[in-house]
Amino acid sequence: MASITKEMWNDATCSICQQLMTEPTSVNCGHSFCKSCILGLLEPRICPLCQTPISRASCRPNKQLQSLIEILKKMDQKSLCKEHNEQLHLFCENDGQLICWCCERSPQHRGHVTVLVEDACQDYKEKLQKTLARLKNLEEKCQNQMTVTKQHIIECERVTENQKQNIESDFKSLQDFLREEEKSHLWRLENEKGKVLKRLQDNEANLQEQSQELKKHILQLEDKCRGPAQNLLQNVKEVLNRSSAVMLNLPETVSLDLDKKCNVSELYLDVKKILRSYQVNVTLDPETAHSDLILSEDHRRVTRGYEPRPHTSTRFTSLCCVLGCEGFASGRCYFEVDVRGITQCDLGVCLENVPRDVDITMEPASGFWGIRLFKEKNCAALTYPKLFLPQKNPGIIGVFLDYEAGFVSFYNMNTGSCIYTFPKAAFSRTLRPFFRVLPDSSLFLPPLSKA
């Protein structure tokens, strides 16, 4: 920028009087001079630059050069000391001002540290660039935090939606007396979501405001760094102090853990009490047990192993299963299964006459209504195809049968929440509990629980 200004100054300087041209006039050779200088040459007039003869008739005003000279005069006025009309060649470190030689000797600046403009410009340019780099770093952090906040907003929506679906699924399995409670819990969840989103959106707005402020300071410093030395140093300390004081205030992290009360915790005891009012005492039938199953003496625990048994028409020889002794052909009944020692098992109810000597797919079409518990303690409904369920570590599973209504439901008795309810079926034959365990597994039928 400084070299361009110097070239402009040279172009606008008259080669005769060595001053900025007054009434710049072009002659027939293309060179320009002050009007009074070129007309004052002795006859014959010859161009001082190229020795070309000049005719008076060829002299023409150079309006374009005149405009350039006006611009240079304005620029020159800015670089002159207003008090002494001298060039501002010095910079006072104490006062942070551009001064001339006369100012340096005045009482106002006597004893102050002064440096040449060129030296001060380089020093402060480095300081400005360091501050600029710092502000850019803060702006980058601000943008990153905005991105994180936007992701949190999306995550909040996702978590809320998943939580909402779980709540709706739980309440759907309950009867009419729980439906009003479902609405209440959903309202609480939406209210909690609104509070979290409000804080996240406030954080986003605050970050956006800080980003705009940082960008404003960055643009100001970039303009300073691109300008000539005089412009760069003009009020440079004030600009540096103002920009250096800018800080990035990151918002507090907003927790996305929503109110856990929406898991129907206030109703757990009621659900258990209702289910256990239909509880029946279930034991294992040794006459149906596969030879790879070992039953306890009280017929309440089954473990995968080997125990020789005579082949009968009632014994399972293909599926490694055992049935419960009790049969259900009417009303409502409920029993519990302790699955804490399980790596993998199937359990539920089945038709009393399911085939015992063939390997069949365990699904409602084959007479089985059950769930499968995997090693990782995940669950799947024995439908076709299998339906994997968002359930882990159930501990104790409750099985509820409403024969006339045609429903079979499974409950997590640690929480009182419904794991899965099969679509309505039309039962016309006796149903019995069934259990299937894999190697290194065992399950237990606890005695009747108090409601």
N, C-alpha and C positions, 0 to 999 in steps of 0.2 A: 504493500500500500504506500509506503514512504517513497519508494523508487518511482512509482507512478506519479505521485504528486510532484516530485523533483523534475521529472520529464515535462510535466504540464507547465511548471514554472519556467523552465528553460525555453519552451516554445513560446511562452507569452512575454519573454524578455526581449527588449529591443537591442539589437547588436550594435547600435550606434551610441545610445545613451546608457545602456546597461541597466535600465529600469523597466518596470512593467510598462508595456506600451500604453500610450495615451492616444486615443482615436486610431487604433491599428488600421494600417492602410497597406493593401497588397499592390505590388507592381507587376509589370508584364513578365518577369522571370519567375514569379510565384512566391517570392519572399515577402515578408511583412515587416513593417517598421512603424514607429510613431509617425503620425502625419506631419508634425512640425519638423521631425528629424529628416525625413526623406525629402521634404520640400525645401529644406534649408541647405541641402547639398549644393555645392558650386557647380556651375555649368562646365562641361557637360556632365549630367548626372549619371553616375555609374553605381551599380549595386555593390555595396561593400562586401557582400558574401560571395558573389559569383562573377563580379566585374562585367556584368551585362549592362549595356547602355539602357537607361531608363527614360521613357518619355513621360511628360507631365500628364498626358492624356490617358496613360495606362493606369494611373493611381485610382484605386477603388477602395471604399471602406470594407474592412473584413469583419462583418457582423458576428460570424461564428466565433472568431477569436476574441471579439469584444465581450461576448457572453462568458467565455472561459476566464477572461481577466476579471470579470465581476465576481465570479465564484472564488477565484484565488484571493481576491481582496478580502472577501468575507472570511475565508479560512485564515488569512493572515491576521485579521483583527482578533480572532479568537486566541491566537498564539502570542499575542502581545500583552504585556503587563498593563492593566488599566490605569495604574498609578504613574508608572514611569514610561510607558509606551515603548518598552524594550522587549526583546524576545525572551520567552519563558524557558530558559535553558537549564534551570535548576529545580530540584524538588526538595522541599523542606520536610525531613522525616518527623520532626517534632510536631508540626502543624498539619502534615499531610497535604501540603499545597504546592502548586507550581509557582515558582518565583523567578525574578530576573536577577541580574548582577547587583542592581541597585537595592533591591529588596534584601539581599543577603547582608548588605552593610547597614541596613536600617536597624533602629533599636528593637523593632518588633521581632526580628529574626537573628539578632546578634547572639552568637554562642550556640545557635542551633546546628544540628547535624544536617548538612546539605550535600546532595550528590547530583551528578549530571543526570539529565532526563533519561538519556539512553541507558545508563546503569540502573537507575531506579526502575525504569520500565521493565527491564529483564527480570529484576528481583521480584517485583510485584506481579509480573505475569506468571512467574512460577507459583507464587502464593495463590493467585487467582485460579490457576489450573489445579492446584491441590484441593482447594475448596470446591471447585467444579467437580473434580473426581469424587469427593466425599458426598456431594449432593446427588450426583448420579447414582452412587452406591445406595444412598438412602432411598432414592426414587425406585431403584430396582427392588430393594427390599419391600418397599410399599406395594409395588406391583405384584411381587410374589405373595405377599400377605393377602392382597385382594383376590388372587387366584385361589389361595387356600380357603379364604372365606367363602368364595363362590362354591368351591367343592363341598364345604361344610353345609352350605344351604341345600345343595343337591343331596348330600348324604342325609341331612335332616329329613328331607322329603321322603327318601327311600326308607329310612328307619321308621319314620312315622307310618308310611304305607304298609310296611311289613307288620308293624305292631297292630295297626288297624285290622289287617286281615286275620291275624291271630285272635284278636279280641272277638271279631265277628264269628270266627269258626268256633271259639269256645262257647259263646253265648247261644249259637245256633243249636248246640247239642242240649242245652238246658230247656226246661219247659216254660210255659207261659209266665210263671211267677217270676222268672228272671229277666224277661224281655225289657222291662222298664229300667232295670239295673244296667243292662247293656247300653242303652242310650246314654245313661248317666256317665258311664266309664268312657264311652267314645267322646262325649262332650269334654271330659277332663283331659283326654289325650289331645284333642284339637286345641283346647285352651293352652295346654302346655306347649304344643307345637307353635302356637301363635306367639307365645312369650319368647321362645328360643329364636324363632325367625325374626321377631322384632329386634332382638339384640344383635343378631347376625347382620340384618339389614342396616341397623344403625352403625355397626362397625364398618360395613362396606361404604356407607355414605361418608363416614369420617375419614376413611382411607382415601376415598376419591377426592375429598377436599384437600387433604394433605398432599396428594399427588399433584393437584393443580398448583398448589403453592410452591412445591419443589420445582415443577416445570417452569414457573415464572422466574424463580431465582436462577435456574440453569440458563434460560434464554438471556437474562440480563448479563450473567457472567460471560456467556459466549459472545455476546455483542461487545462487551468490554475487551475481551481478548482479541477480537478481530479488528478493532478500531486502531487509529494512530495512537502514538505514545501519549500525546496530550489528553486525548479522550480517555485512554485507559487509566491514566493517573488522576483524572478529574474525580474528586470525591471517592477515590479508591478505598481509603480506609473505612469510610462509612459503609460502602458497599460490602467490603469484606466482613466488617463487624455484623452487619445485618444478615448476610448469607451464612456466616459461621454460627450464628445463633439459632439457625433453623434446625430443628430436631424432628425425628420421626417417632411419634407416639403410637406404638403398636397396641391394638386393643387387647383386652384380656381374652383368653381362650374361652369360648362358650362351650360348655359340656352338652353333648348330644344325647346323654343318658336321660331319657324321658321318665316321667313318673311311673314307677313300677307298680303302682296301685292298679293300673289298668290290666293286670293279670287276674282280675277278679278275686284278689286275695281276701277281700272282706267276706266272700261267700264260700270259701273253701270248706269250712266246717259244716255249712249247710249242705253242700253237695255230698260230702262224705256221709253225713247223717242220713240223707235221703237214700243214697245207694245202699248203705249197710242195713237199712230197714228191710231190704229184700235179700239179704245175704243167706246163702245156703252152705251147708258143710259139705265140701267136695273132698273125696279121697280117690286114690288111684286104683284102677281095676287090674290086678295082676293077670287075669285071664286074657287081657287084650295086649299086654306089654310085649314088645319086640324083644328077642333074645339078647340084643345089644344094650338093653336097659336094665339097670339095677334099681329096685325099689326098696325104700326103707321099711322097717317092720311095721311102722304105723301107717304105711301107704300114703305118706304126705310128701316125700322127697323122691325124685327120680334123678339118677346120675347115668351118664353114658359109660358103659362098661360091657361086660359079658356075663350072662347068667343063663345056663342051659335050661330050656323050658320045652315041654312037649308041644308038638304042633297040634293046634286045634283050629276049628273054623272061625273062632272069634279072635284069634291072635293075629297081630300085624306081622307079616313076614317080608314085606317090601319096604314100606315106609317105617322109619325107626320111631314109632309112635306108641302112646298109651292113652287110653280113654279114662275119663272119670267114671266112678261107679254110678253116679246119679244121672238120671234122665229127666229131660224137661219137655213137657207136651202141652203146657198151658201157663198162663199168668206171667209174672215177672220174677226173675231170679238173678242173683249177683254172687260172684265169688272173686277172691283175690289170689294173685300168684306172685311170689317173691322171686324176682329174676336177678338179684344182685350177684349170684354166682355164675352168670351166664356169659358164654362167648357168642353163642348163636342158638336160637330156639324159635319154634313156632308154637302158638297157643291160641285157643279160642273155643268155638263150639262147632260140631259137625253132625251130620245125620247119623243116626245110630247104625244104619246099614251101609255105610261107605265101604267100598272094596278094601279088603285087608291084605290081599296077596298080589296086588299089581301096583306098579309105580305110576301114580296119577298126579296131575297138576293140582295143587291145593288151591282151590278157588271156589266161589259160590256155585258155579256151574257144576262142580264135582261134589258139592255138598259140604264145603268147608267155608266157614266165616272166621278168619283169624288174622293175626298180625305176626310179622317176623321181626325179631330183635337180633341185630348184628353185633359183631365183636366190638365195634366202635360205639355201641349203645345207640345206634340210629335205628329207626323203625321203618317198616314198610307194610302197607296193607296187602293182604294176599288176594289181590284182584288180578285181572288179566288185561293189560300187563300190570306188573306190580306198581303200586303207588307209594313213592317214598315220602315220609312224613317228617316235618320239622320238630322232632322230639328226641331228646337225649337223656340218658341216665334216669329212666323212669323209676327204678328201684322196685316199687310194688305196682303191679298192673291190676286194675279192676276190670272185670268182664261183666257187662250188664246185658241181659236178654229180656226183651219184651215180646213174648211169643205171639200174642194176638196182633200187636201192632206191626210185627215183622221187622223189628230193629235189633241189631247187635252193635253195642258200643264198647269202646275200650277207653279206660281212664288212667291218667297218671295220678296215683294216689298220694304222691309227695306234694303235689300242687293242687289236686282236685280238678284239674283241667281235662277236657276230653281230648284223647289222642285221635280217634277216628270213629265214625259211625257208618256202617254199611248202608247202602240204599235199601229201601223197603223190600222185604221178601214175603212170599206167601208160604208160611210153614204149615205142613200138614202131617209131618212125621216127628217122632221123638228126636230131640237133640241131646248130645252129650258133650261134656268138656273134652278137648283133646290137647295133647302135649307132644312135642317132638323136640329132642335135644341132640346136639352134635357133640363130638369128642371134647373132653375137658370141660364139660358143662354139667350143671345140675340146676334144678329149680325146686321150689318148695311151696307147698300149699299151707299157708298159715291157718291156725284155728280161727273160729269165728271172732270177729272184732267187735268191740263195743261201739255202738253208733256215736 
